[in-house]
Every structure is written in structure tokens, then in C-alpha cells.
């Protein structure tokens, strides 16, 4: 039940990390879809959204599961909105992209998928999912209610291909006791002074001989490289999704700095091995056990810590730029309708009900009630819907410190969140920069050389994918 309470975000994030093999498999299957899958796309030669009269039949949903109040309450509301004539089947577990793309190529698809937003661009470019214009208009959905960065992630070629769901952002999380003992504060580890953060890593690290006992600062490479680059003003991908900026001098500087934090603590492999041994979801987690000074982490981990170690000596803040401004990269999921669906109307009704303001607020009220019964803190829910977020924030009560500090940091980060543009090579682009950083962490390349090579490879992948989409 513990994992279920955090909106499935942890499992989504972890599924995205081993991206190399996934991207390769995706590329192969997408090629097959490009030749045949798009020809079955609803909207090209058939009506796929029919309104109330078409709310019948079966609705198969892949990638979404129940298990907590936020999911169950909204699911019940969606079933009510569909009525008795629609038979809904949930295929739980994460969306298997290769399996899904194979189903599109064969013409045997589910009716609705729950996907990571950073997968939407390539799925849309290859015709594996369809534009939701008819759905959004038919269900009277106000697009302006969605968070700008969330909507940008599901908009490709000026068409919306997904309905944004949860939102996730990064916060600075730190052990206040360790900071105090070292004469430091949260300002020394939130990124606002990169030199101070590097120095804090050395001041906080603890060893027994050659063995780590406490990680001073974890800069969370490779996955948070886009965050550190953006903090220095660099978008790794241009706003139109066509130009890579991996070898920008500021990006190289960001990578050198983030890698240097590991080197000052004995190297990435030592830090990672110790990090991976942590009781991440347990009462003996790295903060409660004084095994970590500070790290950036997605906001749902505040709930984990409050659940399992409410007395841990925590401090929170947004991640900050060297100018002191909050910064975060938005992530999360979206609902998308596969090409060739046999029940697009029911899929549309389900997705729009799951993400409606009233549904989010009703679910949040249930979460608040459950947390209060448990004696815990309701820290809010971040969604892709800005209107819902504001109403849910109104449900919050003042919490004891440090959890109130965490809540405030979460909303500050959410308001400052940005996202990478949707593009037809999103998985490949992520694989390329991830591989480059891993080569640096392994000691096989210097940051400037790795990012220069990645720049050439990434730009070639983008050019090829866009040329295929543009029909060149």
C-alpha cells in the first residue's frame, strides 16, 4: 500500500532510468508503426468520438492501476460518467512501450493508455496515438486549466495528443541535524551557490576508512542533468524540439560541477553503491539514519518520509538557480488514445473525467481524510491541472515543521516548473545524453568530450526523426 500512495510516480520514474534498451526497442517498433500503424488512426477515415450515443461496449485501459484513494475515487467517478453500458477493464502495471507499439502495428490495440508525458511526442509522430481535438471539444474541456509545461509535453505539431495527469517536480531535501553540525543551512545545498554546494558535499561526507557512512550531497546524475543545465540557463532541447544544445558551455559547466560533487566523495561508483543500499521506503531511510546530507528529489518523497519517519530531522527548499530563483523540471503521466481504438468515445470520457477539477478535488478530500485518520500530514496533490491544484491547496491545513516547509517548497517549485518540448525522437534523445553522462561517471570520458559527441548524435537523431515526420 505504501507505494500505491505516491500516485505511481516512483515506479514511473524508475521505469525511465534504464532507457538505453527501451529506446532501441522503441525505435525498431516505431519504424514498423510508421509504415502501417498510422493508417488505422481514428480521425483519418473514421469518426472516433461520437458523444453520448456511443457510450457502450468495452473499454480496455493499459498502464493504470488502482490502490490508493486518489486513483480509486477518480476511477469510480469515471465509471459513473460512463454509465452501465460500458464494460471497463484495467490492465494494471506500467505501460510496456514495445508491446504497445507492436499492438499498434498489428491493429490490435487497447482503447486508452496511461503513458509518461515524455513518450507522447514520438508516439504521436509515428501515428501510434491520435489527436484529441474532437475529444477535448466534445467534452467541453477548457485547455487553459492545464499547467502550461504539462500541456507542452503532450502537444506535438500544434495538436494535443494527451490529457495531463499527475505532475512531479524536484525539491531540495536535507538532513537538518547534519547541516547544523557542519555549520551549514539549506541555502548551502539548494543550488543557489554552486560552490557552496560543492563545499557542503565535502563538509557533510563521512567515512569509516575507505567506506562511506554518510553521503554529503547527491547531485542525482544522470537523471537530473537537465535540471542542473536549466539552472544555468540552458535548455538541452530547443523550444520547437528540433535543435539539441547538449554541448552548450553552460551545460558542460553544469556537468563538470555535478560530477565534481561525486569525485569529492570518493567517486560516483562509491556513492551510488551506498545510495542503492539505503532503506529508501522504510523507517531506516537515508535521512532518518543520518546517511545522507542533501539531495534533490521528487516531491512525492516528502509523503514517504512523513509516513515512515515523521521525526526525521528534515529541511526542505526548492532547487534554485545560481541567481536564487526556484527551478524544477515537470514530469508525469498523460492519457492517450491509441490509433485504431474501437471505443474512443468511452476512452475520451474516462480520461477527461479522471482529470476533471471536481474529480481531483474529491479524491484529494478523500486523501486528506485518510491521512488525518492515520495521524499524518496531508501535503497536497500536484496535478497537470492548475485549477485543480489551486482548489486542492485550499484544503491544506498548517502543518508542523519541517513538513510545512516541504509543502511550501513543493508549491514554489511547481509554479517554477518547465519541461522539454515534445519531439519525435524523445526516447532516443534521452538515451543519448544519459549514455554520455554515464560515460563520464564511469571515467571513460571528460564532460566536454562526452557532450560534444552526444550533441552530434542527438542532432542527427532529431534531424532524421523530424525528416521522417515531415515526409522529406
VMD Tcl script that draws the C-alpha trace (Angstrom):
set ca {
  {0.00 0.00 0.00}
  {2.92 2.37 0.64}
  {3.98 2.55 -2.99}
  {0.42 2.98 -4.16}
  {0.01 6.07 -2.01}
  {2.51 8.04 -4.05}
  {0.48 8.21 -7.24}
  {2.59 5.60 -9.03}
  {5.21 8.26 -9.69}
  {8.13 6.37 -8.17}
  {7.57 3.39 -10.46}
  {7.23 5.67 -13.46}
  {10.47 7.45 -12.63}
  {12.33 4.18 -12.15}
  {11.00 2.76 -15.42}
  {12.50 5.74 -17.24}
  {16.05 5.28 -15.94}
  {17.20 2.19 -17.88}
  {16.35 3.97 -21.09}
  {19.02 2.61 -23.45}
  {17.48 -0.76 -24.24}
  {13.98 0.70 -24.22}
  {14.90 3.37 -26.73}
  {16.47 0.87 -29.09}
  {13.44 -1.40 -28.98}
  {11.12 1.58 -29.37}
  {12.97 2.81 -32.42}
  {12.65 -0.55 -34.15}
  {8.97 -0.89 -33.43}
  {8.21 2.71 -34.26}
  {9.64 2.08 -37.70}
  {7.08 -0.63 -38.21}
  {4.31 1.63 -36.94}
  {5.33 4.38 -39.30}
  {4.69 2.07 -42.22}
  {1.33 0.77 -41.14}
  {0.03 1.87 -37.74}
  {-0.88 5.42 -38.66}
  {-3.17 4.22 -41.44}
  {-5.59 2.97 -38.79}
  {-5.69 6.28 -36.97}
  {-9.18 7.40 -35.96}
  {-9.88 10.77 -37.50}
  {-8.18 9.90 -40.80}
  {-11.00 7.82 -42.23}
  {-13.47 7.17 -39.44}
  {-15.29 9.00 -36.66}
  {-13.82 8.05 -33.31}
  {-15.64 10.42 -30.99}
  {-19.41 10.15 -31.12}
  {-20.70 11.71 -27.89}
  {-23.27 10.23 -25.53}
  {-24.78 7.87 -28.10}
  {-21.51 5.94 -28.38}
  {-21.01 5.25 -24.67}
  {-21.36 1.49 -24.99}
  {-19.15 -1.54 -25.43}
  {-15.83 -2.47 -23.87}
  {-13.06 -0.13 -22.73}
  {-9.62 -1.62 -22.24}
  {-7.14 0.60 -20.37}
  {-3.44 -0.23 -20.23}
  {-0.83 1.16 -17.83}
  {-3.03 2.35 -14.97}
  {-3.79 0.66 -11.68}
  {-5.76 1.31 -8.51}
  {-4.50 1.03 -4.96}
  {-4.89 4.42 -3.30}
  {-7.62 6.99 -2.68}
  {-6.54 9.29 -5.48}
  {-6.86 6.56 -8.09}
  {-9.90 4.77 -6.71}
  {-12.11 7.81 -6.13}
  {-11.49 9.18 -9.61}
  {-11.93 5.74 -11.20}
  {-15.32 5.38 -9.52}
  {-16.33 8.82 -10.81}
  {-15.20 7.88 -14.32}
  {-17.24 4.66 -14.21}
  {-20.26 6.67 -13.13}
  {-19.72 9.08 -16.03}
  {-19.52 6.18 -18.50}
  {-22.73 4.58 -17.32}
  {-23.81 0.96 -17.16}
  {-23.33 0.20 -20.86}
  {-19.52 0.38 -20.84}
  {-17.50 -2.58 -19.53}
  {-14.12 -1.29 -18.27}
  {-11.02 -3.47 -17.96}
  {-7.83 -2.20 -16.32}
  {-4.63 -3.92 -17.43}
  {-2.52 -2.93 -14.44}
  {1.23 -2.49 -14.40}
  {3.36 0.00 -16.26}
  {2.86 0.60 -19.97}
  {5.24 -1.60 -21.97}
  {6.11 0.67 -24.88}
  {7.48 -2.06 -27.12}
  {4.43 -4.24 -26.56}
  {2.09 -1.30 -27.17}
  {3.80 -0.28 -30.40}
  {3.65 -3.86 -31.61}
  {-0.08 -3.87 -30.91}
  {-0.48 -0.69 -32.98}
  {1.45 -2.23 -35.85}
  {-0.80 -5.30 -35.74}
  {-4.03 -3.29 -35.39}
  {-4.98 -4.94 -32.07}
  {-4.81 -2.04 -29.61}
  {-6.20 -1.10 -26.21}
  {-8.65 1.78 -26.13}
  {-6.75 4.04 -23.74}
  {-3.19 4.16 -22.43}
  {-1.56 5.78 -19.41}
  {1.88 6.91 -20.55}
  {4.71 9.12 -19.41}
  {4.37 12.56 -20.95}
  {7.89 12.43 -22.37}
  {6.77 9.50 -24.56}
  {3.92 11.36 -26.23}
  {5.96 13.12 -28.93}
  {7.41 10.02 -30.54}
  {4.12 8.12 -30.23}
  {2.29 10.97 -31.93}
  {4.92 11.39 -34.67}
  {4.61 7.73 -35.68}
  {0.83 7.64 -35.66}
  {0.58 5.36 -32.63}
  {-1.81 7.75 -30.86}
  {-4.31 10.25 -32.19}
  {-5.01 13.97 -31.70}
  {-7.59 14.68 -29.02}
  {-9.15 17.75 -30.61}
  {-12.56 16.11 -31.01}
  {-12.39 14.69 -27.51}
  {-11.46 17.99 -25.87}
  {-14.11 19.94 -27.75}
  {-16.78 17.27 -27.36}
  {-16.29 17.01 -23.61}
  {-16.10 20.82 -23.19}
  {-12.62 20.63 -21.67}
  {-11.03 24.02 -21.07}
  {-7.40 23.61 -22.16}
  {-6.40 26.73 -20.26}
  {-6.86 24.88 -16.97}
  {-3.86 22.64 -17.67}
  {-0.41 23.61 -16.50}
  {1.48 25.20 -19.37}
  {4.51 22.92 -19.08}
  {2.34 19.79 -18.80}
  {0.32 20.72 -21.87}
  {3.51 21.47 -23.82}
  {4.75 17.92 -23.17}
  {1.65 16.43 -24.81}
  {1.38 18.89 -27.69}
  {3.03 17.84 -30.93}
  {2.87 19.65 -34.26}
  {0.36 22.07 -32.68}
  {-2.05 19.28 -31.74}
  {-2.81 17.95 -28.26}
  {-2.23 14.19 -28.06}
  {-2.60 13.61 -24.33}
  {-4.58 14.69 -21.28}
  {-2.08 15.55 -18.50}
  {-2.45 13.69 -15.21}
  {-0.15 13.99 -12.17}
  {2.70 16.49 -12.06}
  {6.02 15.83 -10.39}
  {8.74 18.34 -9.55}
  {12.03 18.26 -7.69}
  {12.76 19.73 -4.25}
  {15.90 20.09 -2.18}
  {15.70 17.67 0.75}
  {18.27 17.68 3.52}
  {19.08 16.34 6.97}
  {18.84 19.43 9.18}
  {20.83 17.85 12.01}
  {23.79 17.09 9.77}
  {23.60 20.56 8.26}
  {23.61 22.15 11.71}
  {26.53 20.03 12.93}
  {28.57 21.15 9.91}
  {27.61 24.81 10.39}
  {25.55 24.80 7.20}
  {21.98 25.65 6.21}
  {19.56 24.61 3.49}
  {20.82 27.56 1.42}
  {24.20 25.83 1.14}
  {22.72 22.77 -0.59}
  {19.82 24.10 -2.69}
  {21.93 25.07 -5.73}
  {21.76 28.83 -5.20}
  {25.53 28.86 -4.62}
  {27.13 26.03 -6.65}
  {30.49 26.49 -4.95}
  {28.90 26.32 -1.51}
  {27.01 23.17 -2.50}
  {30.23 21.52 -3.68}
  {31.93 22.53 -0.43}
  {28.96 21.20 1.57}
  {29.40 17.79 -0.05}
  {32.92 17.62 1.37}
  {31.88 19.02 4.75}
  {29.00 16.56 5.19}
  {30.54 13.35 3.86}
  {31.55 10.81 6.49}
  {33.73 7.72 6.06}
  {34.98 4.80 8.06}
  {38.28 4.08 6.44}
  {37.51 3.78 2.74}
  {33.82 3.05 3.34}
  {31.15 5.72 3.10}
  {28.97 6.20 6.14}
  {27.21 9.38 5.04}
  {26.83 10.84 1.56}
  {27.35 14.57 1.82}
  {25.40 15.71 -1.24}
  {23.95 13.59 -4.05}
  {23.64 15.59 -7.28}
  {21.46 12.79 -8.73}
  {23.20 12.08 -12.00}
  {22.48 11.08 -14.65}
  {18.73 11.71 -14.38}
  {18.84 15.29 -13.05}
  {21.34 16.64 -15.57}
  {18.60 18.60 -17.43}
  {17.72 20.29 -14.13}
  {21.28 21.44 -13.45}
  {21.72 22.61 -17.04}
  {18.47 24.57 -16.94}
  {19.51 26.13 -13.64}
  {22.37 27.65 -15.61}
  {20.02 28.84 -18.32}
  {20.45 26.02 -20.84}
  {17.61 24.14 -22.50}
  {19.04 20.83 -23.70}
  {16.44 20.92 -26.46}
  {15.12 23.97 -28.28}
  {11.55 25.13 -27.76}
  {10.48 23.72 -31.13}
  {12.02 20.33 -30.33}
  {14.36 20.38 -33.33}
  {17.76 21.52 -32.04}
  {19.97 19.89 -29.40}
  {22.05 22.08 -27.09}
  {23.99 19.39 -25.25}
  {27.41 20.93 -25.83}
  {26.48 24.43 -24.70}
  {29.33 25.73 -22.49}
  {26.96 26.22 -19.58}
  {25.73 22.61 -19.91}
  {29.34 21.41 -19.84}
  {29.95 23.55 -16.77}
  {26.87 22.10 -15.07}
  {28.03 18.55 -15.75}
  {31.58 19.23 -14.55}
  {30.17 20.67 -11.34}
  {27.70 17.82 -10.69}
  {30.35 15.17 -11.39}
  {32.83 17.01 -9.19}
  {30.46 16.63 -6.25}
  {30.82 12.85 -6.58}
  {34.56 12.98 -7.08}
  {34.98 14.88 -3.83}
  {33.25 11.99 -2.02}
  {35.22 9.12 -3.47}
  {33.66 8.87 -6.92}
  {30.27 8.11 -8.38}
  {30.50 4.33 -8.09}
  {31.11 4.51 -4.33}
  {28.28 6.99 -3.80}
  {25.87 5.02 -5.98}
  {26.63 1.72 -4.26}
  {25.98 3.27 -0.86}
  {22.88 5.08 -2.15}
  {21.44 1.88 -3.59}
  {21.80 0.12 -0.24}
  {19.52 2.61 1.52}
  {16.18 1.62 3.03}
  {14.52 4.12 0.72}
  {10.91 3.47 1.70}
  {11.47 2.34 5.26}
  {11.76 3.94 8.65}
  {15.52 3.50 8.41}
  {15.75 5.57 5.22}
  {18.91 7.52 4.47}
  {17.68 10.74 6.10}
  {16.40 9.05 9.26}
  {19.64 7.06 9.53}
  {21.87 10.12 9.00}
  {23.30 8.51 5.87}
  {22.63 11.46 3.53}
  {23.18 15.17 3.90}
  {21.15 16.50 0.96}
  {19.79 15.72 -2.48}
  {17.18 16.93 -4.96}
  {14.20 14.58 -5.14}
  {10.65 14.49 -6.49}
  {8.02 15.95 -4.19}
  {6.21 12.67 -3.52}
  {9.13 11.61 -1.33}
  {8.00 14.18 1.24}
  {4.96 11.95 1.77}
  {7.14 8.87 2.10}
  {9.27 10.48 4.77}
  {6.29 11.85 6.67}
  {4.72 8.38 6.65}
  {7.66 6.25 7.70}
  {9.94 8.64 9.60}
  {7.90 11.67 10.75}
  {10.55 12.57 13.32}
  {13.44 12.64 10.85}
  {15.37 15.94 11.09}
  {14.38 17.29 7.69}
  {14.82 20.59 5.90}
  {13.25 21.45 2.54}
  {13.50 24.09 -0.14}
  {13.02 24.41 -3.86}
  {16.01 23.67 -6.07}
  {17.41 27.08 -7.00}
  {19.37 28.67 -9.78}
  {22.66 30.49 -9.05}
  {20.53 33.64 -9.03}
  {18.42 32.20 -6.22}
  {15.29 31.60 -8.31}
  {13.30 28.33 -7.91}
  {13.58 25.84 -10.76}
  {12.09 22.39 -11.44}
  {11.56 20.05 -14.36}
  {7.99 18.86 -14.69}
  {7.31 15.19 -15.27}
  {4.29 12.97 -15.00}
  {1.78 10.96 -16.95}
  {-0.90 11.53 -19.56}
  {-3.89 9.72 -21.00}
  {-3.65 9.00 -24.73}
  {-5.94 7.28 -27.23}
  {-4.26 4.68 -29.47}
  {-4.67 4.70 -33.22}
  {-7.24 2.10 -34.18}
  {-9.17 2.20 -30.90}
  {-12.58 0.57 -31.07}
  {-14.06 2.71 -28.30}
  {-12.54 6.16 -28.48}
  {-15.64 7.87 -27.15}
  {-15.56 5.92 -23.88}
  {-11.78 6.40 -23.71}
  {-12.25 10.15 -24.03}
  {-14.96 10.29 -21.36}
  {-12.87 8.22 -18.95}
  {-9.71 10.33 -19.44}
  {-11.45 13.68 -19.15}
  {-13.37 12.61 -16.04}
  {-10.18 11.33 -14.39}
  {-8.56 14.74 -14.92}
  {-11.55 16.99 -14.24}
  {-11.23 19.56 -11.46}
  {-14.10 18.10 -9.44}
  {-12.61 14.61 -9.68}
  {-9.21 15.76 -8.44}
  {-10.71 17.73 -5.57}
  {-12.99 14.88 -4.47}
  {-10.04 12.49 -4.50}
  {-7.87 14.94 -2.58}
  {-10.57 15.29 0.07}
  {-10.54 11.51 0.47}
  {-6.74 11.54 0.78}
  {-6.88 14.29 3.40}
  {-9.44 12.37 5.44}
  {-7.34 9.20 5.28}
  {-4.15 11.00 6.33}
  {-5.90 12.69 9.24}
  {-7.29 9.35 10.45}
  {-3.75 7.97 10.36}
  {-2.37 10.94 12.24}
  {-0.32 12.01 9.25}
  {0.03 15.21 7.25}
  {-1.90 15.90 4.06}
  {0.71 17.55 1.84}
  {-1.49 18.15 -1.18}
  {-1.56 16.61 -4.64}
  {0.16 18.03 -7.70}
  {-1.67 17.50 -10.98}
  {-1.39 18.65 -14.56}
  {-4.45 20.82 -13.90}
  {-3.60 24.25 -12.45}
  {-7.22 24.95 -11.48}
  {-7.42 21.70 -9.54}
  {-4.08 22.39 -7.86}
  {-5.32 25.71 -6.56}
  {-8.51 24.20 -5.13}
  {-6.60 21.33 -3.55}
  {-4.16 23.78 -1.99}
  {-7.15 25.38 -0.30}
  {-7.77 22.08 1.52}
  {-4.41 22.22 3.27}
  {-4.08 22.96 6.97}
  {-0.93 24.35 8.53}
  {1.44 21.50 9.34}
  {4.20 21.30 11.91}
  {7.73 21.98 10.76}
  {9.55 20.73 8.81}
  {6.59 19.41 6.81}
  {5.05 22.86 6.32}
  {8.38 23.91 4.86}
  {8.21 20.94 2.49}
  {4.69 21.81 1.37}
  {5.63 25.41 0.67}
  {8.73 24.32 -1.24}
  {6.64 21.93 -3.31}
  {4.24 24.61 -4.46}
  {7.03 27.09 -5.12}
  {8.81 24.53 -7.27}
  {5.58 23.64 -9.06}
  {4.98 27.25 -10.01}
  {8.50 27.45 -11.46}
  {8.44 24.15 -13.37}
  {9.50 23.87 -17.00}
  {9.54 20.97 -19.44}
  {11.31 19.73 -22.55}
  {9.44 20.10 -25.82}
  {7.67 17.11 -27.33}
  {9.63 15.71 -30.26}
  {9.65 12.62 -32.47}
  {12.95 11.33 -31.05}
  {12.26 11.79 -27.35}
  {13.38 8.33 -26.16}
  {16.46 8.38 -28.36}
  {17.37 11.91 -27.27}
  {17.15 10.89 -23.61}
  {19.22 7.77 -24.24}
  {21.97 9.78 -25.91}
  {22.51 12.32 -23.15}
  {22.11 9.65 -20.47}
  {24.77 7.48 -22.11}
  {27.09 10.49 -22.38}
  {26.81 11.27 -18.68}
  {27.22 7.63 -17.71}
  {30.45 7.53 -19.70}
  {31.73 10.49 -17.67}
  {30.63 8.93 -14.38}
  {32.41 5.72 -15.34}
  {35.62 7.64 -16.00}
  {35.61 6.83 -19.71}
  {35.26 10.41 -20.99}
  {35.61 14.03 -19.96}
  {32.41 16.12 -19.77}
  {33.23 18.35 -22.75}
  {34.19 15.42 -24.99}
  {31.18 13.32 -23.96}
  {28.70 16.13 -24.54}
  {30.30 17.11 -27.86}
  {29.89 13.57 -29.15}
  {26.37 13.39 -27.73}
  {25.50 16.67 -29.45}
  {26.37 15.26 -32.87}
  {24.50 12.01 -32.23}
  {21.45 13.72 -30.77}
  {21.18 16.27 -33.56}
  {21.43 13.50 -36.15}
  {18.65 11.58 -34.38}
  {16.44 14.66 -34.23}
  {17.07 15.55 -37.87}
  {16.24 12.02 -39.00}
  {13.08 11.78 -36.91}
  {11.79 15.18 -37.99}
  {12.60 14.47 -41.64}
  {10.59 11.25 -41.45}
  {7.69 13.05 -39.82}
  {7.84 15.96 -42.29}
  {7.90 13.49 -45.19}
  {11.27 14.61 -46.50}
}
mol new
graphics top color blue
foreach p $ca { graphics top sphere $p radius 0.5 }
foreach p [lrange $ca 0 end-1] q [lrange $ca 1 end] { graphics top cylinder $p $q radius 0.2 }
display resetview
